[in-house]
Amino acid sequence: MRKTIKILRQRKGEKESFWQTFLYESEQENVTAAQALSELNQRNPLLDREGKAAAPVQWECNCLQGKCGACAMLIDGFPALACEEKLKDHKDTIELMPLQKFPVIEDLVADRRVLFEHLKEMKVWTEHKQTAAPEDQEKAFTASRCLQCGCCLEICTSYTDGRDFFGMAALVPAARIVTVGKSSAKKEQILEEYRKHFYECCDEFHACEHVCPAKLPLTDLMSYMNMEMKKAGETGGKKDVWGNQSGRKQ
């Protein structure tokens, strides 16, 4: 297999980016983008397609099993995990870019701290140990599988840095808390945060579900949160998903 890999690079501390192209060959058929990056960095020296020396490509990885979300990047324009994306499924020339909705630290490394800042602002945690009711345990487990990779925000037309919309990366952990916080002040607080930071801003294109590496049923989780919010009267005057005008319960 022969591929041309174009990488959008950016030196640490600099704002200007530039493309650098590498030639890649392998006898293996199921090489992933992560494997290709690792093999490129093992070359000594690493030369680009023009034969010029290049610095090792900076990118993030951890488990390389599709479970941590660290290696999220844009591959041919779509957010994906490098450890899961096979080169054979792409054209002869493959483009790798860092996620564009987050500040770039260096090369393919994006600063995704905002994901956790959103969770802190929404107070997505429990004060003490709680367990989901039997009927909600499957939903709680599903919500717990979110990787916090940022792919959902990258594809989202509603999300831009600085807006009050926090996206699916905040909704899913919030749904996890709601499943274990039945009839509690914590549940009401989370639903209010959900109203402010998701319900009132989502355009409902649902592109996030198509790119989620964990294959989470994001629209189902959103429907669950909308239903719980409707029960609690937390729609804040916006028409709910059934077209009914409702306000927050007094």
C-alpha positions as CSV (number, residue, x, y, z in Angstrom):
1,M,0.0,0.0,0.0
2,R,1.3,3.4,-1.0
3,K,-0.2,6.6,0.4
4,T,0.7,10.3,0.4
5,I,0.0,11.9,3.8
6,K,-0.4,15.6,4.0
7,I,-0.2,17.0,7.5
8,L,-1.2,20.5,8.5
9,R,1.6,21.5,10.9
10,Q,2.0,24.3,13.4
11,R,5.1,24.9,15.5
12,K,4.5,25.4,19.3
13,G,4.0,29.0,20.2
14,E,3.4,30.1,16.6
15,K,0.1,31.0,14.9
16,E,1.1,30.3,11.3
17,S,0.4,26.8,10.0
18,F,1.9,25.0,6.9
19,W,1.4,21.8,5.0
20,Q,4.0,19.1,4.9
21,T,3.7,16.0,2.8
22,F,5.2,12.6,3.4
23,L,5.3,9.4,1.4
24,Y,4.2,6.3,3.2
25,E,4.4,2.6,2.2
26,S,3.4,-0.5,4.1
27,E,2.9,-4.2,3.3
28,Q,0.1,-4.3,5.8
29,E,-3.5,-3.8,4.6
30,N,-5.2,-2.5,7.8
31,V,-2.8,0.2,8.8
32,T,-4.5,3.0,10.8
33,A,-3.6,6.7,10.7
34,A,-2.2,6.3,14.2
35,Q,0.1,3.5,13.0
36,A,1.3,5.6,10.0
37,L,2.1,8.6,12.3
38,S,4.0,6.4,14.6
39,E,6.0,4.8,11.8
40,L,6.8,8.2,10.3
41,N,8.1,9.4,13.6
42,Q,10.4,6.4,13.9
43,R,12.2,7.3,10.7
44,N,15.7,8.7,11.4
45,P,15.9,11.1,9.7
46,L,12.3,11.9,8.9
47,L,12.2,13.4,5.4
48,D,9.2,14.9,3.7
49,R,8.3,14.2,0.0
50,E,10.9,16.7,-1.2
51,G,13.6,15.1,0.8
52,K,13.8,17.9,3.4
53,A,14.4,17.1,7.0
54,A,11.3,17.4,9.1
55,A,10.7,17.5,12.9
56,P,8.7,14.6,14.4
57,V,5.0,15.1,14.0
58,Q,3.3,15.9,17.3
59,W,0.0,14.1,18.0
60,E,-1.7,12.7,21.0
61,C,-2.4,9.1,21.8
62,N,-3.0,6.9,24.8
63,C,-4.8,3.6,24.5
64,L,-4.8,3.2,20.7
65,Q,-7.9,1.1,21.2
66,G,-10.7,3.6,20.5
67,K,-11.5,4.0,24.2
68,C,-9.8,7.2,25.3
69,G,-10.4,9.7,22.5
70,A,-6.9,11.2,22.8
71,C,-6.1,10.8,19.1
72,A,-9.1,12.7,17.7
73,M,-8.2,14.8,14.6
74,L,-9.6,15.7,11.2
75,I,-8.9,13.0,8.6
76,D,-9.8,14.1,5.1
77,G,-12.0,16.8,6.7
78,F,-14.0,14.7,9.1
79,P,-13.4,14.3,12.9
80,A,-12.3,10.8,13.7
81,L,-9.9,8.8,15.9
82,A,-6.6,8.1,14.3
83,C,-6.4,4.7,15.9
84,E,-9.6,3.6,14.2
85,E,-9.3,5.2,10.8
86,K,-7.8,2.8,8.2
87,L,-5.7,4.3,5.4
88,K,-7.2,1.8,2.9
89,D,-10.6,3.4,3.2
90,H,-9.2,6.7,1.9
91,K,-7.9,8.0,-1.4
92,D,-4.2,7.9,-2.3
93,T,-3.6,11.3,-0.7
94,I,-4.8,11.7,2.9
95,E,-5.0,15.0,4.8
96,L,-4.5,15.1,8.5
97,M,-5.4,18.3,10.5
98,P,-5.9,19.2,14.1
99,L,-9.4,19.7,15.4
100,Q,-10.4,23.2,14.3
101,K,-12.9,24.1,17.0
102,F,-10.1,24.1,19.6
103,P,-6.8,26.1,20.0
104,V,-3.9,24.3,18.4
105,I,-1.0,23.5,20.7
106,E,1.3,22.0,18.1
107,D,0.8,20.1,14.8
108,L,-2.1,17.7,15.4
109,V,-2.5,18.4,19.2
110,A,-5.5,20.5,20.1
111,D,-6.2,22.0,23.5
112,R,-9.5,20.5,24.6
113,R,-9.5,21.7,28.2
114,V,-12.7,23.7,27.4
115,L,-14.6,20.3,27.5
116,F,-13.9,19.9,31.1
117,E,-14.4,23.6,31.9
118,H,-17.9,23.2,30.6
119,L,-18.5,20.2,32.9
120,K,-17.2,22.3,35.8
121,E,-19.5,25.2,35.0
122,M,-22.5,22.9,34.8
123,K,-21.4,21.1,38.0
124,V,-21.7,17.7,36.4
125,W,-20.9,15.6,39.4
126,T,-22.7,14.1,42.4
127,E,-22.1,15.1,46.0
128,H,-22.2,11.5,47.2
129,K,-22.4,8.0,45.9
130,Q,-25.6,7.4,43.9
131,T,-26.8,4.5,41.8
132,A,-29.2,4.6,38.9
133,A,-32.6,2.9,39.3
134,P,-32.8,-0.5,37.5
135,E,-34.8,0.9,34.6
136,D,-32.2,3.6,34.0
137,Q,-29.0,1.5,34.4
138,E,-28.6,0.8,30.8
139,K,-28.9,4.5,29.9
140,A,-26.5,5.4,32.7
141,F,-23.9,2.9,31.3
142,T,-24.4,4.3,27.8
143,A,-23.8,7.8,28.9
144,S,-20.7,6.8,30.9
145,R,-19.0,5.7,27.6
146,C,-18.5,9.2,26.3
147,L,-14.8,9.7,25.4
148,Q,-14.7,13.5,25.7
149,C,-12.8,13.4,22.4
150,G,-14.5,16.6,20.9
151,C,-15.5,15.0,17.6
152,C,-19.2,15.9,18.2
153,L,-18.3,19.6,18.8
154,E,-16.0,19.7,15.7
155,I,-18.9,18.6,13.4
156,C,-21.5,20.7,15.2
157,T,-22.9,23.8,13.3
158,S,-24.1,25.3,16.6
159,Y,-20.8,25.1,18.5
160,T,-18.3,27.9,18.5
161,D,-15.9,28.7,21.3
162,G,-17.2,31.4,23.6
163,R,-20.9,30.6,23.1
164,D,-23.2,29.3,25.8
165,F,-23.9,26.2,23.8
166,F,-21.8,23.3,25.2
167,G,-22.9,20.6,22.8
168,M,-23.2,16.8,23.2
169,A,-19.9,16.6,25.0
170,A,-21.7,18.2,27.9
171,L,-25.2,16.7,27.4
172,V,-24.0,13.1,27.7
173,P,-22.2,13.4,31.1
174,A,-25.2,15.5,32.3
175,A,-27.6,12.7,31.3
176,R,-25.5,10.3,33.3
177,I,-26.0,12.4,36.4
178,V,-29.7,12.8,35.8
179,T,-30.1,9.0,35.7
180,V,-28.8,8.7,39.2
181,G,-30.3,11.9,40.6
182,K,-34.0,11.0,40.4
183,S,-36.2,13.4,42.4
184,S,-33.3,15.4,43.8
185,A,-32.1,19.0,43.9
186,K,-29.1,17.9,41.9
187,K,-31.3,16.6,39.0
188,E,-33.1,19.9,38.9
189,Q,-29.9,21.9,38.8
190,I,-28.5,19.7,36.0
191,L,-31.7,20.1,34.0
192,E,-31.5,23.9,34.4
193,E,-27.9,23.9,33.1
194,Y,-29.0,21.6,30.2
195,R,-31.7,24.1,29.3
196,K,-29.2,27.0,29.2
197,H,-26.3,25.3,27.6
198,F,-28.0,22.9,25.2
199,Y,-31.7,22.9,24.8
200,E,-32.0,26.6,23.8
201,C,-29.1,26.5,21.3
202,C,-29.1,23.2,19.5
203,D,-30.0,23.3,15.8
204,E,-30.9,19.6,15.8
205,F,-29.0,18.6,12.7
206,H,-27.7,15.5,14.6
207,A,-24.4,15.3,12.6
208,C,-22.8,14.6,16.0
209,E,-24.3,11.1,16.1
210,H,-22.8,10.2,12.8
211,V,-19.2,11.0,13.8
212,C,-19.3,9.8,17.4
213,P,-16.4,7.2,17.8
214,A,-18.2,5.5,20.6
215,K,-21.3,5.1,18.5
216,L,-23.5,6.6,21.2
217,P,-27.2,7.0,20.6
218,L,-27.0,10.8,21.0
219,T,-30.4,11.6,19.7
220,D,-31.9,9.1,22.2
221,L,-30.0,10.7,25.1
222,M,-31.2,14.1,23.9
223,S,-34.8,12.9,23.8
224,Y,-34.4,11.5,27.3
225,M,-33.1,14.8,28.7
226,N,-35.9,16.7,26.9
227,M,-38.4,14.4,28.5
228,E,-36.9,14.7,31.9
229,M,-36.8,18.5,31.5
230,K,-40.5,18.6,30.4
231,K,-41.4,16.6,33.5
232,A,-39.6,19.1,35.7
233,G,-41.0,22.1,33.8
234,E,-37.5,23.3,32.9
235,T,-38.2,24.5,29.3
236,G,-37.9,28.1,30.3
237,G,-40.6,29.4,27.9
238,K,-39.2,27.8,24.8
239,K,-41.5,25.5,22.7
240,D,-40.6,22.0,23.7
241,V,-40.0,19.1,21.3
242,W,-43.8,18.6,21.0
243,G,-44.4,22.2,20.0
244,N,-46.1,23.1,23.3
245,Q,-45.2,26.4,24.9
246,S,-44.1,25.8,28.5
247,G,-42.3,27.6,31.2
248,R,-40.3,26.7,34.2
249,K,-42.3,25.2,37.1
250,Q,-42.9,27.6,39.9
